[in-house]
Amino acid sequence: MIDLKTLTIKKAHDHLSKKDFTASDLAHAYVKEIQNKNPDINAYLETYADIDAQAKLADQKFEAGTAGILTGIPLAIKDNILIKGRIVSSASKMLQHYTGTYDATVISKLKEHAPVFLGRANMDEFAMGGSTENSAFGVTKNPWDTSRVSGGSSGGSAAAVAADMALAALGSDTGGSIRQPASFCGLVGFKPSYGAVSRHGLMAMASSLDQVGPIAKTAEDAELIFNAIRGKDRMDSTTLEIINNTTEAKKHFRIGVPFSFMDKGVDADVMKNFTDSLEALKKLGHEIVDIELPNIDHALAVYYILMPAEVSSNLARFDGVKYGLHKDGKDLLEEYLLSRKEGFGDEVRRRIILGTYVLSTGYYDAYYNKANIVRALLVRDFETAFENVDFVATPTSPIPAFKIGEKSADPLAMYLADIFTVSANITSLPAISVPSGFANREGKLLPLGIQFTAPFKHDDTLFTIGKLFEQSRVY
Ligand code: GLN
């Protein structure tokens, strides 16, 4: 019996190397969990038919002595990352039957190691949401309490890992979609510096904010995946090579906390857990510094102007002609209207309308341009803060996982839950969410997370602080 509960990538690799079990054994153990749990949790929209063949390939690599750290590691892939020859739908009716025509760069980089792709993970449609309730194919339940959401938009990726239906996963993060579901499910979620990971083959939501990254059980596992997918890519001109900067081996950090920003509707248990976490960090020898980020109050407004603007432009390509769903109409305009009406869910349409509005003549200056100006101010705020501190820390989410249906009728309430995560995307900065303990609700433990944000390109130091924090075991 393989103990999936305590397994990490590092441990699995050691067992595979020592031939305690094969990649095929490991894949079968996960497939069994998926068969048992997925009908209820709905983390996967599809599990792949060729899992056995993929695992055999990994086993051959072990036989040949060419296996790497990710060889044979069973992964879930968010349903907006292209894999050649496989369906990839962004959990949208629009692309329900769409098959990837090429591998995303992150996929081709992973394939070099021969991991096992178990299946495609559920998500909010086109990554728009924070609960996976916007999937066209049903919500993903939180394995810690199935009456609650798994978070979003990468809720399927997080739930798969949390329920031992995958050892790790890829997600995408435009405003928190890796970090927030990771925190709701008791996992580590990492959003790289903008450009650290190629977006080639990631279905675009808001191109200036999107990044692919890992969801995993430990900071070390997340780091292993990040190291496999990072790097400059000639297919994405915004990518850059980030030199590993952890060699300085610094062990004591100055951690900035924007305390005046913390009274914004943060749940009492979340706040208590956050202050406990800060105490634990102090005990480890780190210094906690009160910092000001003068424009941080505007971050959410900036995000919910810029993001829909980019969404409205990116999703214009889904016209019923070029890709996916097509509806016949009496003329071209009617075909566009019918196809988009049928293909897109409510939240996607809401954002397209919002985005079109903020980009329209007359409102462009009032909204889009102004948001861009404040974006630049926010970048400056963080730069100033980082002159004095190594990291900025906040809770990842102001609330623990909420009930399915609790916020779906009120989009604004849902948007407010993104208050702590959006600024990293707006400012291009790397950020990590690390499990920090639990809130108790109705006798169930709901995981919480602490978020660390680092200066641009200092991605690697986030794994250092993540590992140090994990060792502090505050809970
Ligand atoms: N919850 C945020 C939103 O709804 C983040 C989405 C994301 O990161 N893809 O836009």
Residues whose N, C-alpha, C, O or C-beta is under 5 A from the ligand:
A	BS01	LIG	A127 M128 G129 G130 G152 S153 S172 D173 T174 G175 G176 S177 D418
